[in-house]
Amino acid sequence: MSKCGYVSVVGRPNAGKSSLLNWLVGEKIALVSHKANATRKRSNIIVMHKDDQIIFVDTPGLHETEKLLNQFMLDEALKAIGDCDLILFLAPVTDKLTHYENFLERNKKNTKHILLLTKIDNVGNNEVLEKIKEYEKHSDKYEAIIPVSIKKQTTHDDILDVVVKYLPEHPYLYDPEILTTEHMRDIFKEFIRESIFENISDEIPYETDVKINRVQEKKDIDVVNATIIVQKGTQKGMIVGKGGSAIKRIGKDARQKIERLTGRKCYLELFVSIKKGWTKDKKGLKELGYDVTF
Ligand SMILES: Nc1nc2c(ncn2[C@@H]2O[C@H](COP(=O)(O)OP(=O)(O)OP(=O)(O)O)[C@@H](O)[C@H]2O)c(=O)[nH]1
């Protein structure tokens, strides 16, 4: 019988979660960003590995914070931990052990986990070995520890062969043809958000979100109408850019991503609107598709 199960990918912001998932899937589905807190919403990503099916649950970084939105993100991360068969805990190799130790405290159900030491290309072999030694004091808690660099050395099998070892024997939960259970609209939204992150160098992207207003599938083209929501007039100015230069770049990048995924032409209409304090507004969160239950 083949194996199939849910795997949560957790770690502090910037640990490399989205990058890892993108790399494993080979398609730009999860949002990757060099900035912290880019991953807001959980999305399942299905990876077929040989005869087995792994369902990755992408989770926000585990961290404490004040803002309502961030509280929501934390809850999502904790929920994911409770529901899965296996956890991949990502720890950048240069991190102290405290993040992992905090995670151990929060992993109340003692869900099995594998420790991935990420970004090992940033340091020498000796440092990697020393870090592994440090983690060995917790060796009774993790199933395996795997040094990883998605930029060099590591292969998909190095990780996935170990992952499936700890999954239950179970029939497939998803049709193997389906790459993700996320709705297309959610993916478009992520592409637009990702393009904002890539094109705006400031802190603004943290405070922006995207609402997909309409998707029309016409004969030869998809027409996508979306609004980028910012908190202040000055942010709107930066997103739009001089003579509309920034919004044009964002729109072009996002359109190309959508076209690469769908294999169809896309006409993307982007608007920018100001919504003050949306990160603190429960109703605002709901409208944006965050499933808040307060
Ligand atoms: N050198 C190196 N950099 C990496 C590696 N994996 C990820 N990164 C970089 O680390 C940064 C953060 O990666 P993300 O995948 O966005 O991190 P995340 O954990 O999803 O972050 P949040 O969504 O904020 O929780 C990006 O700039 C990546 O390019 C790696 O193996 N080597």
The ligand as an ORCA input file, in Angstrom:
! r2SCAN-3c Opt
* xyz 0 1
  N      21.397     30.800      0.749
  C      20.184     30.230      0.841
  N      19.095     31.019      0.969
  C      17.881     30.431      1.056
  C      17.729     29.009      1.035
  N      16.397     28.732      1.168
  C      15.768     29.925      1.253
  N      16.647     30.953      1.189
  C      16.360     32.403      1.244
  O      15.785     32.746      2.499
  C      14.851     33.818      2.360
  C      13.532     33.467      3.046
  O      12.890     32.401      2.369
  P      11.309     32.156      2.416
  O      11.098     30.874      1.714
  O      10.546     33.344      1.955
  O      11.088     31.998      3.989
  P       9.748     31.651      4.786
  O      10.150     30.790      5.919
  O       8.720     31.104      3.845
  O       9.346     33.063      5.304
  P       7.892     33.596      5.808
  O       6.956     33.391      4.666
  O       8.169     35.024      6.071
  O       7.524     32.835      7.022
  C      14.701     34.052      0.848
  O      15.504     35.175      0.511
  C      15.293     32.780      0.225
  O      15.870     33.014     -1.042
  C      18.924     28.185      0.893
  O      18.908     26.953      0.855
  N      20.103     28.862      0.799
*
